[in-house]
Amino acid sequence: MEFTEQELAFFQQVFSENTLQGDDVNTTGLSLRSELPDYVASLFEQPGLCMLAEVGHFELWFPLSLSLTANGDLQPALEAPEIFEALGQHRSWRFDNPTSIYLLTDDGRKLPIHSLSSTGAVIDAEQIKHAPQRATAKLILPDYPPMQLEMQKARQQGSLIAVTFIRNTNKKQLRQFLFDNHKQGYQEIYHSLAAHS
């Protein structure tokens, strides 16, 4: 995973002794964790070492792996994080009102997505008369190959259905997509970090 200048500035900032100022970034912390809370561990196939970045009211859990280079040096590698809102109860961050994102059903219908997280989505199923409890579909994201999902209906309000992803073989790609959109949606956090480095 390559890091932008802003992301590198973020990591530099959390290791420095300077504190951040501003309304949007009121706390910053960085730690390594080998034991993960249940709400995080359940989202990773093989939970191991993670780097936790705490910024404002968000927790970013980056899976961290270590390997040896040909010279015998230790090489760390980070994957895209699971992002949680940490206001009271922890919950996966939701990308609300995304554009050009939809579920493609097995029979070819395009269902718009109103909210997307790494664990599920809220879809507009107005085209479906009787939504099944479980279904498969492809998640269509800009600049990504279609992601095959198996999902289960959690609740329904009118034509909006909240679904939980129960099988997703593309979790890393979905986390990367969400992380990219989180950075875009919360530029002030990343800009504040870069400005104070």
Salt bridges, closest charged atoms under 4 A:
GLU7 OE2 - LYS183 NZ 2.45
GLU59 OE2 - HIS90 NE2 2.93
GLU79 OE2 - LYS172 NZ 3.40
GLU79 OE1 - ARG175 NH2 2.75
GLU85 OE1 - ARG91 NE 2.84
ASP107 OD2 - ARG109 NH2 2.76
ASP124 OD2 - HIS114 NE2 3.75
GLU150 OE2 - ARG134 NH2 3.02
GLU150 OE1 - ARG167 NE 3.49
ASP180 OD1 - LYS183 NZ 3.55
